[in-house]
Amino acid sequence: MKCIYCNSLLTVKNGYSEKGVQRYKCNDCKKRFCEKGIFARMRFPKEVITNALFLRLYPLSTRNVKRVLRKLNYIKVSHVSIYNWVLKFARHLCKFANIFPLRFTNLWHVDEKFIKVRRANKKRKKEFAYLWIVSDSKNNVLATHVSFARDIVNAKIVLQKAKQRTGFIPEILVSDGLQSYKKAVKKIFGKKTRHVIAHFKAKNVIHKGKWYKLSNNRAESINRFYALWLHVCKGFKRLDNANLWIEFFTVNYNYLIPRGEKEEVKVEWKKVPMLIKNVS
């Protein structure tokens, strides 16, 4: 049995709970846990929680997920509980990137869009933040970042995230006309990456003897995919929660949502509960 806190295998049985659930103790971190793992001390069964997370993969609000669960499972669940489940288990779903690495291409796209996030300073009427998204030519999302400022500092952050995620730098990076990308690309990727500025209209580029017809329409299409999810959220209350929810959506987009003509998924949902338990 693997420890749910430090992932150590040096665990021993440590009695039973009042309900007869096997308990374990880790000899490394000295903490105790039960065989239910991260689903321990939850009021609702594991099946109800996983069903709620599955429904939230699609553009359904937490209130609509609550109504579907009540209709199908005849279980009354609060929309606040569903919100808290997403915040708790999204951190474990984000670890899928380490278990199932994707094959990214050398052609990247970066773009940003407005999302609604409440500011700590209530005197400022504008409650908008910027969602930065880096994707490749196969519609895989490499990195995301949410910030209040649209400057070179946050451009560097999202590009650095993409570099750490993939382990290499792209040959070509396509962006819009935001000036912050110019210095950010030179700082993070160096001179080996060619920065191409292209909007909706395709631009002909010859790079290393190959002809490319580049535009940023691919990034805009991914932005519309996020917009479907964000439409039912009606904004976020905090910046850290916004980043966590966006990471949750990114994992769903890369691994769990059917895409392409064959409607294939990279990870079957029936394997998710066991994977969550193992990577926790």
Secondary structure, 3 states (H helix, E strand, C coil): CCCCCCCCCCEEEEEECCCCCEEEEECCCCCEEECCHHHCCCCCCHHHHHHHHHHCCCCCCHHHHHHHHHHHCCCCCCHHHHHHHHHHHHHHHCCHHHHCCCCCCCEEEEEEEEEEECCCCCCCCCCEEEEEEEEECCCCEEEEEEECCCCHHHHHHHHHHHHHHHCCCCCEEEECCCCHHHHHHHHHCHHHCEEEECCCCCEEEEECCEEEEECCHHHHHHHHHHHHHHHHHCCECCHHHHHHHHHHHHHHHHHHCCECCCCECCCCHHHHHHHHHHHC
